[in-house]
């Protein structure tokens, strides 16, 4: 009997799984804030964090190498925006030092993960 070929699934990407976890963490934190904080910093923070996973997913769904990498780079850029919002939230006493530490763990791990995803895509896809 021939072995069935397994195709890579979006959930197989550790970068995607980490980005989804980070999105849930930030959502849960921001969801507890007062209206003004949610409406100003919160919306921006959640959007850019959610953008990381969304851009990884969109890139994964693209056919060509260049198109995929463009979206992976968008995800990378959103991480740096998330760093700024995390720091603003901490400076304005919206998140605790412990919460900032948890968020930063994701923000430090994900650039490496996304870089590896870009490298893998560059090396493995022909076009």
FENPESUL-V532781 format. One record per helix or strand of 2 or more residues. SS is the DSSP state (@ for helix, = for strand). FROM is the first residue (numbers start at 1). TO is the last residue. If there is no record, write none. Layout:
[[SS	FROM	TO] [SS	FROM	TO]]
This chain:
[[@	10	12] [@	14	30] [@	35	61] [@	65	91] [@	97	124]]
